[in-house]
């Protein structure tokens, strides 16, 4: 019997729920070196490692993102009403949809009670389900592929003039 397609999605969402729960728990990096190969496809890992060469924040120097890619921002409340639902497979991929409220603690207005939807594209690699892409939907209804975002990070960095050479000591 094939492994449950929701397994890698549940692991990512469990970490995200824990990260926003408040309290003293340590932040769990959903792209930690130890979990990359366990939860993500080879193609996703390659794109992540390429983008990770350009950290977004100098403080940690590891992540190409300066926001939580699952909640789609730097701020959120403890997540509420989490639901994870696999869709019928399409070809080699199965879409697993996670929905949750990320701002419910901010009030009863429509924006605070809005449901966030994140779509995970899950494929089989090496006999186990792995996440091949994470698709979020922004306020304007535009879908954004995390693999596309990672490719854009690399492209933008490659197009910028390198000031790294100026930082190196002059050759004498």
RACORUR-V528184 format. One record per residue. D_LAST is the distance of its C-alpha to the last C-alpha in Angstrom with 2 decimals. Layout:
d_last = (D_LAST:D_LAST)
This chain:
d_last = (65.03:61.74:59.79:60.37:58.15:58.00:56.37:52.68:53.68:55.65:52.68:50.42:53.21:54.09:50.51:50.57:53.98:52.74:49.60:51.80:54.70:53.47:53.79:51.41:50.52:46.88:45.40:45.59:42.77:44.64:41.48:40.67:39.14:42.39:44.62:42.73:44.09:47.49:48.13:46.18:46.13:43.33:42.65:42.56:40.19:37.77:37.80:37.46:34.46:32.73:33.54:32.65:28.97:29.26:30.97:33.12:32.84:29.84:32.28:33.21:30.37:32.72:35.22:34.73:37.82:38.32:42.07:44.67:45.15:48.73:50.09:47.95:46.60:45.29:48.79:51.95:55.03:56.27:57.03:60.72:62.97:60.50:61.94:60.38:62.27:61.53:62.65:64.23:61.69:60.57:59.51:56.88:56.03:57.95:57.30:57.67:58.18:57.44:59.00:58.84:59.07:55.83:57.00:60.60:60.13:59.46:63.00:65.78:64.68:63.98:60.17:60.14:62.55:60.88:60.18:56.69:56.59:53.78:54.26:52.75:52.69:53.43:53.30:54.12:51.32:51.95:55.46:54.55:54.21:50.71:49.55:48.10:47.73:48.57:50.14:50.70:52.73:51.56:53.94:54.41:55.60:52.52:51.63:48.00:46.71:44.08:42.65:42.42:40.71:38.13:37.52:37.17:34.54:32.40:33.11:32.31:28.95:28.05:29.09:26.98:23.61:21.01:19.27:17.76:14.64:14.27:14.77:11.91:8.89:6.17:3.78:0.00)
